[in-house]
Amino acid sequence: MAVDDIDELKAESYRLDAQLISDLWIFRWAARFGSFTGAADRLHVTQGAVSQRMSRLEGRLGTLLFHRTRRGLTLTEAGAEVYQAMNGVAATLNRSLSRFDRVQRRSLVISCLPSLATEWLVPHIDGFYAAHPDVELFIRAELFAASVERMEDEGIDVAICYQTEPVTDLQELAVLDEMIVPVCSRDYLRGMQAADGPPPITRLHDDVPWPGGPREFEWDAWTTRNPEWACRIVSERHYNLAHLAYHAALCGQGVAMGRVVLINRLLGRGELIPATPLAPVRGASYRIVTHRPGAAFSPVRRFASWLYTEMEESQRQTLAAISES
């Protein structure tokens, strides 16, 4: 084969086409997860399909992209370079497509914990639409940690996190420190008040206060400030959402640790009441974060400003009601 023909074949192997773009996109997920299995699960294909595509990509490029060991995959120097380039491509595409979408519809994708979406955000959302009729919201209730990569990949504009520490690599638009207090039904409180001595309680837990957070965080924060509560436990019930713990309390099944913002409506309607005259204590913080804040009056910043103001008002109302009860 002539030298010119060989050079032409080499050039052809690096030329972008549908196959190469597809293989590079799969490579990016394999590199992110550090395994073909993780990429396969994310892309809803088989592990064998990912492995074959990566072998084809390495063959086409004429270089190894992964070191394959029993512990998983690590990127070679060439693989790290390609991964960085693919992340840049993905970020550029997402920014361009997002701008196009915002020009067409001025829509925002909002991600938050299911309990916040159910107990507070959805019931209050008409207030945002009344003040900002030109912005459309798509609310996603999910138990996932916020990250730049996830927000870019899934087109999320604003994430509302509930946790103690700032979110790495994301811009915080506002932070509201939450307060927590035990709550229960009226009938359950009557039973507690009828007991001789310190009333025993069934504790109702939200085991996932935030993704990766300590399951006992809120009850530990309460008993640290009020140690007499630690000896009153007779049983425990566990849930993966604060919303479920509140509704178990509403059904008279025990005492839940209420976040003051989230229990605003439940206390206002008398469905839950404070289980103690003791003052609320500090919980975690609501952190409104984004990777694309936009200009001063962008839809992202307008939503964040409205959200903080309304959540703060809900908190103020609930704390006032608790102090008067």
N, C-alpha and C positions, 0 to 999 in steps of 0.2 A: 504493500500500500504506500502511495506517495506521501511525503511529509506534509504536503498541503492538505491531503485528505485527512490525515491524522489530526492536524490542527483544526480542521473544520468539524470533525467529530467531537473534539474536546470543547470547542466553542458551543456546539449544539447542546452538550450535556448541561451547560450552565445557563442556557437560554430559558427564560421564564415561559412556562406553558401551564395548562390546567393541571397536569399531573404533578409538576414540580411544586406549584403553589399549594396544592392539596397535601402533598407529602410534608412540606415545610410547616404547614399549619398543624398537622398531627405531631410532627417533631416538637413543636413548641409546647404542646400539652405533655408529651412524654418527658421533656426536660423539666417542666414545672413540677410534675409529680415525682420525678425521679424513678419512674417505673412505667413499663408498658401497660401493666394492669390498671394503674390509676388513670392513665390516659384513655384506656379502653372503656372504663366505667364512665368517665366524663363524656366521652363521645358516643357512647351506646353502640360500640362495636366489640368484636372479640379481641382478646389479647393477641391471638395469632395474627389477626389482620394488622394490628399496629406493628408487631414485630416484623412482618413481611414488608410493610411500607417503609420502615426505617432501614431495613437491609437494602431495599431498592434505592432509597435516597443516598445512603452511604456509597453504594456502588456507582450511582450516577455522578456523585461529586468526587469520587475517587479518594475519599478520606473517611476515617472513623470519626463519628460524632459522639459516641458513648464508650466509656469503659464499662463492660458488663461483668459484674461480680455477684457472688451469692447474696450480698447485702443490698443489691439493687444497681441502679445506674448512676454513674457520675459523668459529667461532661468532659470531653477532651478539650484541648485548647481551641481546636477548630469548632467544636460543638458550642463552646461558650460564646465564641464570636458570632456564630449563626443565631444562637438564642437571643443575644443582645440585639442583633439586627432585626429579628422577627418581632421582638417586643416593641421596637421602634416603629416598625411597619403597622403593627396592630394599634398602637396608640394614635398614630397619624390617621389611620382609617377611621377609628372610632370618633376622633375629634371632628373629622370632616363630615361623617354621616350624622353625628349628633347636631352639628350646626345646621345642616340641611333640615333635619327633623324639627329643630326648634324654630327655624324660620317658617316652616310650613304650619306647625301646630302649636308652638310655644308650650310644649308639654314637658312635664317633669316626672321622672320615675323616682318614687320614694320607697326606701327599704327601712323597715323597722321590726322590732320584736312583735310577735302576734298579739301578746297581751296589750301592748300599747295601741296597736291598730284597733283592736276590738273594743277596749274599754274607754279609750280617749279620742284617738285621731278621727276615726270614722264618725262618731257622734258630733264632733266639732267641725267637720270639714265644710259644712255649708257656710260657716263664717268666713273661711278663706275664699270660697267662690264668690261670695257677696262683695268682698273687698277687692278681689282680683279676678274679674270675670274673663279676662283674656288668657288665663293660664289654666291648662288642663293637668290634672294629677292622675298618675297611675300608682296606686299604693300596693306594695308587695309586703306581705306579712311573712317573715322567715327567720329561722334561727341560724344565721350565718354571721361570722365575724366580718366586719368591714375591712376592705383593703383596696389599694389603688388598682391592683390587677383585676379584682373581681368587679369593681365598679366600672372600670373601662370595658371589660369583656362583656358585661351584661347590661351596659347602658344605664347604670344607676346614677342619678344626679345628686341625690341627698340620702344619707343614711342617718338614722336616729339611733344612736347606741346608748345603752345603759350599762355603765361600768365605772370602775374607780380610776383607771389610768387613761391618759390621752391615747388616741388612735394614731399609730405610727404612720408617717408619710401622708396623712390627710389633713386638710385645713379645717380647723374647728371654727365654725361660724358663730356658735353660741354654746354655753354650758350652763345647765341649771342643776344645782345640787338638790337631790331628792331627800325627803324625810320619810321615815317609816314608823308604823305604829301597829300593834296587834288589833285585829278586828274580828268580829263574830256576829252571829244573829242575836236578836233580842232574847229568844228562848234559851239559847246557849248561855248567855250572860246571866240570866236568872238562875240557871242551874249552878253556875259558878258561885253566885252570891249566896245560894242556899247551903253551900258546903260548909262543914265545920273546919276551921283552920284554913291554911292556904289552899285555894281551890285547885284541884288537878285539871289538866287540860290535855287535849289531843292537838298536837302541833301539825299544821298543814303547811307543807313545804313546796316552794318553787325550786326544784333542783337545778334549774338552768337560769339563774338570774341574768346571765349573759353568756354567750358561747365561750366555753372554756373557763368560766368563772367558778369560784368555790361554791359548792351546793349548799353549804350552811351559812353563807355570808350574812344574810339578813337577820336570821335568828341569832347568830353569834354576835352581830353588832348590837342587837337589843339586849341580850343577856349580859354582855360586857358592861353596859351602862346600868342594867337592872338585874344584878346577880340573883335576886330572890326568885326570879322566874325560872331559873335553871332547875330547881328542885320540884317544880310543879308538873312535870311532864309525866303522863301515864301511857301515852302511845304516840306514834308518828304516822303520818300519811304523806306520800310523796307524789308530786306531779312535775311535768316538765314545762308548765306555763303558770305564771302568776294568775292568769285568768281562771284556770281550773281550780287553783287553791281558793280563790275568792268565792267561786260558786259552790265549792264544798262547804265553805264557811256559811254561805247564805242558806244552805240546806241543813244547817245545824250540826255539822259533822266535826267541828273543832274551831280552832283559832288560826287565822292566816296572818302573815305579816304584810300589812297593806302599805303600798307606796301611795303617798298622799295625793299625787296627781291622778293616779289610775283609779283610786277609790272615790273620786269626787262625786260622780253620779250615784254610786251605790250608797254612799253616806247621805247624799242629798235626798234620795228617795226613801231613806230609812231601812233599806234592805240589809245593810251592815252598820254596825255601830262600834265605837272603840271598846275594846275588851278591858280597858284599864284607864284610870284617871291620870296616869303618868304621861309626861310630855313625849311627843315623838322624838326620835333620835335620827342622826345622819345616816343615810343609806349611801348608794352610789350616785352617779351623776348622769343626767341626760346630756349627751354630746351630739350636737348637730354638725355633721361633717360632710365635706365634699372634696372632690379633686378638681372641680372646675367652678369656682365661685362666680366668675363673670364680673361685669361692671357693677357699680354701686346700686343700680336699680334693676339688675338682672332678675329673672324669675327665681333663680336659686336663692339669691339674697332676700328677695321679698318673702319667699316661703319661709326661710329660716327666721326672719324677723317676726312674721306673724306667729309662727310656731312657738318661739320663745315667749312672746308676750302672752299668748293664750294659756300656755302651760303654767307660766308663773302666776297668772290670775287664778287658774284652777287650784294651784297649790295654796295661794293666799286664802281662797274661800274655804278650802278643806281645813286648814289650820285654824281658821277662825271658828268654824263649826265645832271642831274638836275641843277648843279651849272653852267653849260655851256649854258643852255637854256634861 
